[in-house]
Amino acid sequence: MAASPRWKVYRADGEYIASVKDPMLGAMLLAGLSEEGATIRLGHSRVAWTEGVDGNAGESYDTVAEVIRGRVT
């Protein structure tokens, strides 16, 4: 059985909505949500990106992925 993807996407109100294998996919979800305060997390606790604080995911999915990978390595 495969493991759950490590990146988790949460709405601004804290509701868990998705897990993704690549942070860029999480950025796409955040862009679609368009909610300041929505997050991409490593696991369920470590926040790696906060929409509106770290930037706007809709501007560049690549930038979101680069920032996230830089923070967790």
N, C-alpha and C positions, 0 to 999 in steps of 0.2 A: 504494500500500500504506500502510495506517495505521501510525502509530508505536505502540510498546508503551506501555501506561499507565505514568505516571511513579511511582506509589506502589507500593512493594514490601512484602510481608508475609513476615516470617521467624519461624520457631519459636524457642523459647528456646535450642535447641541450634545455631542458626545455619542451619538448613535453609530455603532459599527455597521458599515454597509458593504464592505468588500475586502477581499485579500487578493493581491496581485503578485506575480512573479518578478515584475520589473517596475521600478519607481516611475518610469515614463508612463506606464499604463495608469498608475495612480494619479499622475499629473493630469491625464486626460479626463479622469473621473472628476477631479477637483474643478477643472475648467468647466465641465458640464454642470456641476452643482452651483458654481458661482456663489459660494458662501464664504464670507470672511470668517476665519476661525476654524474652518474645516482643516483636517490634518492627515498627513501620511505618517505612519509610525512603523518603526521596526518592532515587530511583535505587537503586543497590545498596549505597551506602556511608553516606550521611548519615542518621543515626538521628533521627527526628522524634518518636517516641513509644515508650516502653518500658513494657510492661505491668507493673504492680506498683510501678514507680518513679514514673511520672508520674500514676498513678491506675489505676482499673479501667474498662476500656472498656465493660463490661457495664452500668455505672451510667448512662452517657450518651454515646451515639454523637456527638451534637452537640458535646459538650464536647471530645471527642477531636479532632474535625475543626477546631474553633476553635483549640485549642492548637497543633495541627500547622500550620495556616495562618499563625498568628501567628509561629511559629518560622522559617518559611521565606520570609517576605516581608521 
